[in-house]
Amino acid sequence: MKSQIIRIFFVIHGIIAVLLPVIVSAEETPNYTSRIFPDPNGKLIYIPDDLGNTIPDFSHAGYEGGGVALPYVPVKETLWPVAGDNAPLIQAAIDRVSSMPPDADGFRGAVLLKQGYYKLESQLHISASGVVLRGEGQGDTGTILFGYGVFDSPDNRTTANLIVVGGKSCWDEQSGSAQPITDDYVPVGANIFQIKDAKGFRVGDTVLVVRHGNQDWIDELGMNLENKEWRWDPFSIKFDRIITGIEGNIVTIDAPIVCAIENRWGGGELVKYTDKERISQVGIENLRGLSDFDVSVRTKEYGNIDRQPYIGEEYYSDEKHYWNFIAIDNTKNAWIRNVTGLHFAYSLIGVGEGTKWITVQDCSSLEPVSGRWGGKRFTYLIQGQLILIQRCSSDKGRHSFVLSGPQACGPNVFLDCSVTVPYSSSEPHYKFVTGALYDNVIAPLTARFWQKIVIGWAGANCVFWNCEGQYLIQKPPAAQNYAFGHIGIHATVFNTYFQDLTKENGYIESWDRHVDPQSLYLEQLKNRLGEDAVKNIGYGNNSMKNR
């Protein structure tokens, strides 16, 4: 008996000895995707599709083109809160710093708001380059800006802003500079193409790579609808870029395009521009914003009734107050960090079409006050390009991490972000947003077709990487959307009236198991600029806050 037990022990031990290396090896073997993976030297390899389209390099998103630490700008004005309206006091300090000469790096100085409670009865404006508005903390004992006032306008989403940042305009296209792109097809992810005549261009020129979309393209998308309110007219997408190389008539630009340029859909052209009216090197940091609202306005109804558990829940729903904490437009190379907002109806931060190279990090939105249906609670709203939103959170938002409109053409990145108690999905939203990356985002997520509404094909050539939560990823005509390493159910309970499940699914790989590398954006950044670039934006060893 004893010998049998010994034999059984050795048999089990032998089985474990054989299987354990296999188990350990399986756990340690990286789970690379078939579309992006490193070579033996760690350099990422991008596998093209049949047309040459690749996953874009998203690492150009963010302040100064990505991988650059946000600066600390010296204080030139210091204020303490006073009784009554503080807006004139703060605006005067901003204006004084705005009139100072910029230093060699383009900075004029910071206005420091000391810890305390600042009542504001009007907006604050930053309209000059090199100005920073800084507080002493985003918590409830830090620097608190309280927006007080009643707004009753159909245009509240664009006018009811507590802080407004931006120049007078964005692109001034140079007349006569346009040259047609002569390639039959310029694929997604490319930064090289040929134009008819490059003699008028130089390395360093700021340019728009214009991707035209004709009526045939609208027909292909299925947006040639009889209902005029839902129908799309032909439109163009403009990529804001810099020329980095010219060889003959072949032009190289600094960041890839994220929507293919194809002759049959309208082709494209290269146009020079100047942007003297666009401001830069602006920052807002270490602040807490509050919007006043009418506590007597409440509702028990939930909008489109897409979230059954919340029907009948009473909540504050006043909308005649500040809709946005910070609105930034016609600005490049700027940042918003360590900011918290409460009770705003629409967004914590809205980034307009005229923006480029913006970083928003370590921000939080809490307890928005508005209805919970269409057109409200777009918490972090991107309409520009080369924008990085990282380590941010949203509570009780609808479209919390959202891009809107065709000029929200990437690369644009949401990195290491999360939601709590969502009332709808985070997503590219409205009229063919292209080139968005959702990287390690915990939220309901979609890139889909919206039927019976003008939104239509909301996003194209968007990538979801190691995200978690329910999701719905669909393939637009003549484009693609991707999900790699997504953990969650491929379905959504949000806005079901508008969804069309007959549309083809997008490219989904490694469902319910995360892939390597952990972050696509950080790995691309390391490949392009080195490990220090990753550390500069607050990460070490590719580690995520939400993991």
PLY file of the C-alpha trace (Angstrom):
ply
format ascii 1.0
element vertex 547
property float x
property float y
property float z
element edge 546
property int vertex1
property int vertex2
end_header
0.00 0.00 0.00
2.76 2.36 0.97
4.62 1.64 -2.28
1.45 2.35 -4.28
1.05 5.71 -2.56
4.67 6.53 -3.33
4.21 5.54 -6.98
1.03 7.69 -7.23
2.91 10.62 -5.64
5.68 10.38 -8.20
3.19 10.06 -11.08
1.37 13.25 -9.93
4.68 14.99 -9.36
5.76 14.03 -12.86
2.55 15.35 -14.39
2.95 18.64 -12.53
6.58 18.84 -13.61
5.49 18.44 -17.23
2.48 20.79 -17.10
3.84 23.56 -14.88
6.28 24.99 -17.46
3.46 24.93 -20.01
1.12 26.80 -17.64
3.79 29.33 -16.68
4.82 29.72 -20.29
1.22 30.38 -21.33
0.91 33.08 -18.69
4.23 34.66 -19.57
3.88 34.51 -23.34
2.86 37.97 -24.59
-0.54 38.14 -26.25
0.35 40.17 -29.32
-2.19 41.09 -31.97
-1.89 40.07 -35.61
-1.96 43.73 -36.74
0.68 45.27 -34.41
3.53 43.47 -32.70
7.21 44.11 -31.89
10.18 42.77 -33.80
13.07 41.13 -31.86
14.44 44.61 -31.09
11.12 45.86 -29.69
10.26 48.00 -32.70
6.57 47.83 -33.57
5.60 46.21 -36.86
2.35 47.35 -38.48
0.62 44.83 -40.77
-1.33 46.56 -43.57
-4.63 45.40 -44.99
-5.14 44.72 -48.70
-5.24 48.46 -49.46
-2.21 49.36 -47.37
-4.13 50.79 -44.41
-2.44 50.36 -41.02
-3.21 51.19 -37.43
-2.01 54.83 -37.14
0.78 56.04 -34.88
-1.23 57.86 -32.20
1.83 59.03 -30.27
1.77 62.52 -31.86
-1.25 63.45 -29.72
-0.67 65.75 -26.76
1.20 68.89 -25.76
4.11 69.73 -28.10
3.33 66.68 -30.21
3.51 64.09 -27.42
6.09 62.96 -24.89
6.88 66.44 -23.53
6.48 67.19 -19.83
4.03 69.96 -19.02
5.94 73.09 -17.95
5.80 75.05 -14.71
5.35 78.73 -15.52
6.52 81.33 -12.93
3.87 83.34 -11.07
3.51 86.99 -12.07
0.23 87.86 -10.29
-1.16 86.52 -7.00
-4.77 86.98 -5.86
-6.84 86.15 -2.77
-10.65 85.85 -2.83
-12.76 88.88 -1.96
-16.40 89.29 -1.00
-18.82 89.52 -3.91
-17.95 89.11 -7.58
-14.31 88.10 -8.14
-14.49 87.95 -11.95
-13.33 91.56 -12.61
-10.40 91.12 -10.21
-9.23 87.90 -11.83
-9.78 89.14 -15.40
-7.74 92.27 -14.70
-4.84 90.11 -13.48
-5.10 87.90 -16.56
-5.06 90.99 -18.76
-2.00 92.40 -17.02
-0.05 89.18 -17.53
-1.32 89.02 -21.12
0.27 92.39 -21.82
3.72 91.29 -20.58
6.40 90.35 -23.13
6.84 86.58 -23.62
10.09 84.90 -22.64
12.22 82.79 -24.97
9.85 79.83 -24.51
6.75 81.87 -25.25
5.52 82.18 -21.64
4.33 85.45 -20.11
3.51 84.16 -16.64
0.95 82.61 -14.34
-1.91 84.14 -12.38
-2.03 82.34 -9.02
-5.39 82.14 -7.26
-4.76 81.38 -3.62
-6.79 78.79 -1.79
-10.36 79.91 -1.20
-13.80 80.52 -2.66
-14.17 82.86 -5.66
-17.68 83.85 -6.71
-17.83 84.66 -10.44
-20.75 86.52 -12.00
-19.22 86.60 -15.50
-16.86 84.58 -17.66
-13.08 84.57 -17.50
-11.19 84.93 -20.80
-7.63 84.00 -21.76
-6.97 85.31 -25.28
-3.18 85.77 -25.30
-0.39 83.24 -25.64
1.83 82.29 -22.72
-0.69 82.78 -19.90
-1.45 80.26 -17.15
-4.34 80.34 -14.68
-3.32 78.35 -11.58
-5.00 77.50 -8.30
-3.88 75.77 -5.14
-5.80 72.54 -5.46
-8.77 70.86 -7.14
-10.26 69.54 -3.89
-12.99 71.08 -1.75
-10.37 72.95 0.28
-8.44 74.21 -2.75
-9.14 77.07 -5.15
-12.85 77.05 -5.93
-14.42 79.03 -8.77
-18.18 79.34 -8.32
-20.05 80.30 -11.48
-23.17 82.22 -10.57
-25.85 83.28 -13.02
-28.83 82.22 -15.10
-28.55 81.32 -18.79
-31.68 80.83 -20.85
-30.59 80.46 -24.45
-30.97 77.73 -27.08
-27.19 78.08 -27.60
-26.12 77.33 -24.02
-23.70 74.63 -25.17
-21.47 77.22 -26.82
-22.11 80.37 -24.78
-22.47 79.31 -21.14
-18.76 78.77 -20.43
-17.13 79.70 -17.13
-13.57 79.89 -18.55
-12.98 80.65 -22.24
-9.55 80.12 -23.82
-8.63 80.91 -27.41
-7.53 83.23 -30.16
-9.63 84.96 -32.79
-9.34 82.34 -35.52
-7.50 79.21 -36.56
-6.41 78.54 -40.14
-5.76 81.27 -42.70
-5.43 79.25 -45.89
-3.05 80.81 -48.40
-4.80 81.58 -51.63
-3.34 79.84 -54.67
-1.20 77.41 -52.65
-3.37 74.32 -53.09
-1.86 71.40 -54.98
-3.82 68.21 -55.76
-2.67 64.90 -54.33
-1.91 62.67 -57.30
-1.88 59.25 -55.61
-4.93 57.16 -56.44
-5.05 56.00 -52.82
-3.29 57.34 -49.71
-3.92 54.78 -46.96
-4.81 55.26 -43.31
-1.61 55.58 -41.27
0.43 57.13 -44.10
2.45 60.32 -43.76
3.90 60.32 -47.29
2.11 61.16 -50.52
2.70 62.82 -53.88
1.34 66.15 -55.08
1.23 67.63 -58.57
3.86 70.32 -57.95
5.83 70.77 -54.70
7.88 73.80 -55.79
5.80 76.18 -53.66
6.30 74.20 -50.44
9.17 74.07 -47.95
10.09 71.89 -45.00
8.52 73.47 -41.93
5.44 74.79 -43.72
2.18 74.46 -41.80
-0.29 72.74 -44.09
-3.73 71.25 -44.31
-3.97 67.84 -45.90
-7.50 68.03 -47.26
-9.45 64.83 -47.84
-12.49 65.55 -50.01
-15.67 63.53 -49.86
-18.00 63.67 -52.86
-21.60 62.63 -53.37
-20.54 59.13 -54.49
-18.91 58.71 -51.07
-22.04 59.91 -49.28
-24.01 57.38 -51.33
-21.58 54.62 -50.38
-22.03 55.47 -46.68
-25.78 55.23 -47.09
-26.29 58.82 -45.90
-28.12 59.97 -49.07
-31.39 59.80 -47.17
-34.79 61.10 -48.24
-35.26 62.79 -44.89
-33.43 66.12 -45.26
-32.80 66.36 -41.52
-30.80 63.11 -41.56
-29.09 63.47 -44.95
-25.38 64.26 -45.30
-24.06 66.65 -47.91
-20.52 66.15 -49.28
-17.81 67.50 -46.95
-14.03 67.62 -46.53
-11.75 66.56 -43.67
-8.72 68.76 -42.95
-5.63 67.32 -41.25
-3.49 70.01 -39.56
0.14 69.07 -40.23
3.73 70.28 -40.75
5.93 69.32 -43.72
9.01 67.41 -42.54
10.42 66.33 -45.91
10.18 67.00 -49.65
11.74 64.88 -52.36
10.69 65.89 -55.83
6.91 66.05 -55.58
6.76 63.55 -52.70
5.88 65.19 -49.40
6.35 63.84 -45.87
4.30 65.24 -42.98
4.87 65.03 -39.23
1.87 62.87 -38.26
-0.19 60.30 -40.18
-3.55 60.83 -41.79
-6.36 58.76 -40.30
-8.82 58.65 -43.19
-7.81 57.29 -46.58
-7.66 59.75 -49.47
-9.11 58.10 -52.56
-9.70 59.52 -56.00
-13.07 57.87 -56.50
-14.43 59.56 -53.37
-13.14 63.04 -54.25
-9.35 62.88 -53.85
-7.40 65.43 -51.84
-5.06 68.41 -51.88
-2.30 70.07 -49.88
-2.81 73.70 -48.79
-0.48 76.05 -46.92
-1.84 78.05 -44.02
-0.80 80.52 -41.33
-2.30 80.78 -37.86
-1.23 84.15 -36.42
-4.58 84.51 -34.63
-4.27 81.15 -32.85
-2.76 81.34 -29.34
-0.35 78.87 -27.72
1.44 77.90 -24.50
-1.62 78.36 -22.31
-2.43 76.36 -19.19
-5.22 75.95 -16.61
-4.32 73.96 -13.51
-5.11 73.06 -9.91
-8.67 74.42 -9.82
-12.13 73.33 -8.76
-15.15 74.69 -10.63
-18.76 74.80 -9.45
-21.87 75.90 -11.31
-24.80 77.33 -9.40
-28.17 75.78 -10.24
-31.81 75.86 -9.15
-32.29 73.03 -6.64
-36.07 73.23 -7.04
-35.88 71.89 -10.62
-36.00 68.10 -10.45
-37.29 65.26 -12.55
-38.13 61.60 -12.17
-38.09 60.81 -15.89
-35.15 59.37 -17.77
-34.97 60.70 -21.33
-35.05 57.97 -23.95
-35.69 55.26 -21.36
-32.55 53.34 -22.33
-31.54 52.66 -18.74
-34.50 50.97 -17.07
-32.96 50.87 -13.53
-32.91 54.66 -13.41
-36.53 55.32 -14.33
-38.22 57.14 -11.48
-34.97 58.18 -9.80
-35.31 61.81 -8.80
-32.40 64.06 -9.71
-31.53 67.74 -10.22
-32.22 68.69 -13.83
-31.98 72.49 -14.07
-30.30 73.62 -17.31
-30.40 77.42 -16.98
-26.90 77.64 -15.53
-23.29 77.19 -16.69
-23.01 74.36 -19.21
-19.22 74.19 -19.55
-16.41 74.72 -17.08
-13.60 75.25 -19.63
-13.99 75.88 -23.37
-10.80 76.04 -25.43
-10.54 76.76 -29.15
-8.16 78.34 -31.69
-5.28 77.21 -29.49
-2.27 74.93 -29.87
0.26 73.54 -27.39
-1.83 74.03 -24.27
-2.80 72.00 -21.23
-5.45 71.53 -18.56
-4.41 69.53 -15.49
-5.63 68.77 -12.00
-9.08 70.28 -12.50
-12.37 69.12 -11.00
-15.81 70.33 -12.03
-19.21 69.91 -10.41
-22.77 70.58 -11.61
-22.00 71.69 -15.19
-24.74 70.68 -17.65
-22.69 69.79 -20.70
-18.92 69.47 -20.35
-16.08 69.75 -17.91
-13.79 70.55 -20.84
-14.72 71.28 -24.45
-11.91 71.29 -27.03
-12.95 73.03 -30.25
-12.18 72.50 -33.94
-9.35 75.04 -33.96
-7.26 73.17 -31.38
-4.10 71.13 -31.80
-1.58 69.48 -29.46
-3.60 69.79 -26.24
-3.12 67.66 -23.10
-5.88 67.25 -20.51
-4.80 65.16 -17.52
-5.76 64.15 -14.00
-9.17 65.81 -14.15
-12.53 64.78 -12.70
-16.18 65.59 -13.37
-18.72 65.06 -10.58
-22.48 65.43 -10.19
-23.48 67.13 -13.47
-26.84 68.90 -13.34
-29.06 68.61 -16.44
-31.43 66.24 -18.13
-30.14 62.76 -18.87
-31.09 62.69 -22.54
-29.76 63.93 -25.87
-27.42 66.91 -26.06
-26.35 66.93 -22.41
-23.42 65.62 -20.37
-20.70 65.39 -23.03
-18.10 65.49 -20.26
-14.78 65.56 -22.15
-15.61 66.77 -25.65
-13.03 66.76 -28.46
-13.66 68.52 -31.77
-10.01 69.23 -32.64
-7.01 67.02 -33.39
-3.84 65.67 -31.82
-5.50 65.86 -28.38
-4.52 63.66 -25.40
-6.97 63.10 -22.52
-5.26 60.99 -19.85
-6.00 59.77 -16.34
-9.39 61.50 -16.25
-12.70 60.39 -14.77
-16.39 61.13 -15.25
-19.28 60.42 -12.91
-22.89 60.34 -14.13
-21.99 61.54 -17.60
-23.69 60.48 -20.80
-21.12 60.59 -23.61
-18.28 61.07 -21.12
-15.27 60.66 -23.44
-16.55 61.81 -26.79
-15.46 63.21 -30.14
-17.83 65.09 -32.41
-17.75 66.22 -36.02
-15.57 65.43 -39.03
-12.85 67.90 -37.99
-12.28 65.80 -34.86
-9.86 63.92 -37.07
-7.05 62.30 -35.14
-4.84 61.10 -33.98
-6.81 61.81 -30.79
-6.35 59.73 -27.64
-8.23 58.88 -24.46
-5.71 57.11 -22.22
-6.26 55.47 -18.84
-9.69 57.01 -18.24
-12.80 55.71 -16.49
-16.46 56.40 -15.79
-18.86 55.68 -12.94
-22.66 55.51 -13.24
-22.75 56.20 -17.00
-26.02 57.15 -18.68
-24.74 56.47 -22.19
-21.63 55.30 -24.02
-18.33 57.07 -24.63
-17.67 57.17 -28.35
-16.90 58.97 -31.59
-20.20 60.77 -32.03
-21.66 62.56 -35.04
-20.65 62.58 -38.67
-17.57 60.47 -39.32
-15.07 61.15 -36.56
-11.80 59.51 -37.64
-8.67 58.26 -35.91
-9.64 58.08 -32.23
-7.81 55.77 -29.82
-9.47 54.58 -26.62
-6.56 53.06 -24.69
-7.20 51.34 -21.33
-10.56 53.08 -20.90
-13.12 51.61 -18.51
-16.53 52.66 -19.83
-19.34 51.57 -22.15
-17.85 52.22 -25.61
-19.19 52.32 -29.15
-18.17 53.16 -32.71
-21.34 52.46 -34.61
-23.98 53.47 -37.11
-26.88 55.61 -35.85
-30.05 55.14 -37.87
-32.97 57.58 -38.12
-30.79 60.51 -37.07
-28.19 62.81 -38.68
-25.35 61.29 -36.60
-25.09 58.44 -39.13
-21.70 56.75 -39.19
-20.32 58.20 -35.98
-16.72 57.01 -36.22
-14.26 55.41 -38.62
-10.71 54.05 -38.32
-10.99 54.20 -34.53
-9.11 51.82 -32.23
-10.12 50.44 -28.84
-7.15 48.91 -26.99
-7.37 46.92 -23.74
-10.59 48.60 -22.70
-13.27 47.21 -20.38
-17.04 47.49 -20.47
-19.89 46.72 -22.86
-19.13 47.82 -26.40
-20.48 47.86 -29.93
-17.93 48.20 -32.74
-19.20 48.27 -36.34
-17.50 48.62 -39.73
-18.32 51.66 -41.89
-18.23 51.31 -45.70
-14.72 51.90 -47.12
-13.23 52.13 -43.59
-12.81 50.08 -40.41
-13.03 50.21 -36.61
-10.95 47.97 -34.33
-11.13 46.46 -30.85
-8.07 44.68 -29.45
-8.06 42.99 -26.04
-11.48 44.31 -25.04
-13.06 42.72 -21.98
-16.86 42.98 -21.98
-20.06 42.07 -23.76
-20.29 43.06 -27.42
-23.64 44.83 -27.11
-25.00 48.04 -25.68
-28.14 49.01 -23.80
-27.73 52.68 -24.69
-29.67 54.49 -27.45
-31.02 51.19 -28.75
-33.72 52.95 -30.77
-31.02 54.38 -33.05
-28.80 51.31 -33.45
-28.79 49.00 -36.48
-27.45 45.55 -35.61
-27.57 44.46 -39.25
-24.39 46.46 -39.89
-21.17 44.47 -40.13
-19.07 44.20 -36.98
-15.68 45.86 -36.92
-12.36 44.08 -36.54
-12.35 42.45 -33.08
-9.33 40.50 -31.85
-8.57 38.85 -28.51
-12.04 39.21 -27.09
-12.06 39.04 -23.27
-8.28 38.84 -22.93
-6.02 41.87 -22.83
-3.23 42.14 -25.41
0.37 43.28 -25.27
1.74 45.87 -24.98
-0.51 47.08 -22.19
-0.85 50.55 -23.75
-0.66 51.15 -27.50
-0.14 54.91 -27.12
2.73 54.56 -24.64
4.43 51.86 -26.69
4.17 53.97 -29.83
5.53 56.95 -27.90
8.46 54.90 -26.61
9.17 53.61 -30.12
9.21 57.12 -31.57
10.88 59.15 -28.82
12.30 56.74 -26.24
11.52 55.75 -22.66
12.02 59.29 -21.31
9.04 60.49 -23.34
6.83 57.99 -21.50
8.16 59.18 -18.14
7.63 62.80 -19.15
3.87 62.30 -19.28
3.67 60.50 -15.95
4.15 56.80 -16.66
6.85 54.34 -15.71
7.16 50.81 -17.05
3.99 51.27 -19.15
1.82 51.13 -15.99
-1.82 52.25 -16.01
-3.73 53.94 -13.21
-6.78 51.74 -13.79
-4.95 48.40 -13.63
0 1
1 2
2 3
3 4
4 5
5 6
6 7
7 8
8 9
9 10
10 11
11 12
12 13
13 14
14 15
15 16
16 17
17 18
18 19
19 20
20 21
21 22
22 23
23 24
24 25
25 26
26 27
27 28
28 29
29 30
30 31
31 32
32 33
33 34
34 35
35 36
36 37
37 38
38 39
39 40
40 41
41 42
42 43
43 44
44 45
45 46
46 47
47 48
48 49
49 50
50 51
51 52
52 53
53 54
54 55
55 56
56 57
57 58
58 59
59 60
60 61
61 62
62 63
63 64
64 65
65 66
66 67
67 68
68 69
69 70
70 71
71 72
72 73
73 74
74 75
75 76
76 77
77 78
78 79
79 80
80 81
81 82
82 83
83 84
84 85
85 86
86 87
87 88
88 89
89 90
90 91
91 92
92 93
93 94
94 95
95 96
96 97
97 98
98 99
99 100
100 101
101 102
102 103
103 104
104 105
105 106
106 107
107 108
108 109
109 110
110 111
111 112
112 113
113 114
114 115
115 116
116 117
117 118
118 119
119 120
120 121
121 122
122 123
123 124
124 125
125 126
126 127
127 128
128 129
129 130
130 131
131 132
132 133
133 134
134 135
135 136
136 137
137 138
138 139
139 140
140 141
141 142
142 143
143 144
144 145
145 146
146 147
147 148
148 149
149 150
150 151
151 152
152 153
153 154
154 155
155 156
156 157
157 158
158 159
159 160
160 161
161 162
162 163
163 164
164 165
165 166
166 167
167 168
168 169
169 170
170 171
171 172
172 173
173 174
174 175
175 176
176 177
177 178
178 179
179 180
180 181
181 182
182 183
183 184
184 185
185 186
186 187
187 188
188 189
189 190
190 191
191 192
192 193
193 194
194 195
195 196
196 197
197 198
198 199
199 200
200 201
201 202
202 203
203 204
204 205
205 206
206 207
207 208
208 209
209 210
210 211
211 212
212 213
213 214
214 215
215 216
216 217
217 218
218 219
219 220
220 221
221 222
222 223
223 224
224 225
225 226
226 227
227 228
228 229
229 230
230 231
231 232
232 233
233 234
234 235
235 236
236 237
237 238
238 239
239 240
240 241
241 242
242 243
243 244
244 245
245 246
246 247
247 248
248 249
249 250
250 251
251 252
252 253
253 254
254 255
255 256
256 257
257 258
258 259
259 260
260 261
261 262
262 263
263 264
264 265
265 266
266 267
267 268
268 269
269 270
270 271
271 272
272 273
273 274
274 275
275 276
276 277
277 278
278 279
279 280
280 281
281 282
282 283
283 284
284 285
285 286
286 287
287 288
288 289
289 290
290 291
291 292
292 293
293 294
294 295
295 296
296 297
297 298
298 299
299 300
300 301
301 302
302 303
303 304
304 305
305 306
306 307
307 308
308 309
309 310
310 311
311 312
312 313
313 314
314 315
315 316
316 317
317 318
318 319
319 320
320 321
321 322
322 323
323 324
324 325
325 326
326 327
327 328
328 329
329 330
330 331
331 332
332 333
333 334
334 335
335 336
336 337
337 338
338 339
339 340
340 341
341 342
342 343
343 344
344 345
345 346
346 347
347 348
348 349
349 350
350 351
351 352
352 353
353 354
354 355
355 356
356 357
357 358
358 359
359 360
360 361
361 362
362 363
363 364
364 365
365 366
366 367
367 368
368 369
369 370
370 371
371 372
372 373
373 374
374 375
375 376
376 377
377 378
378 379
379 380
380 381
381 382
382 383
383 384
384 385
385 386
386 387
387 388
388 389
389 390
390 391
391 392
392 393
393 394
394 395
395 396
396 397
397 398
398 399
399 400
400 401
401 402
402 403
403 404
404 405
405 406
406 407
407 408
408 409
409 410
410 411
411 412
412 413
413 414
414 415
415 416
416 417
417 418
418 419
419 420
420 421
421 422
422 423
423 424
424 425
425 426
426 427
427 428
428 429
429 430
430 431
431 432
432 433
433 434
434 435
435 436
436 437
437 438
438 439
439 440
440 441
441 442
442 443
443 444
444 445
445 446
446 447
447 448
448 449
449 450
450 451
451 452
452 453
453 454
454 455
455 456
456 457
457 458
458 459
459 460
460 461
461 462
462 463
463 464
464 465
465 466
466 467
467 468
468 469
469 470
470 471
471 472
472 473
473 474
474 475
475 476
476 477
477 478
478 479
479 480
480 481
481 482
482 483
483 484
484 485
485 486
486 487
487 488
488 489
489 490
490 491
491 492
492 493
493 494
494 495
495 496
496 497
497 498
498 499
499 500
500 501
501 502
502 503
503 504
504 505
505 506
506 507
507 508
508 509
509 510
510 511
511 512
512 513
513 514
514 515
515 516
516 517
517 518
518 519
519 520
520 521
521 522
522 523
523 524
524 525
525 526
526 527
527 528
528 529
529 530
530 531
531 532
532 533
533 534
534 535
535 536
536 537
537 538
538 539
539 540
540 541
541 542
542 543
543 544
544 545
545 546
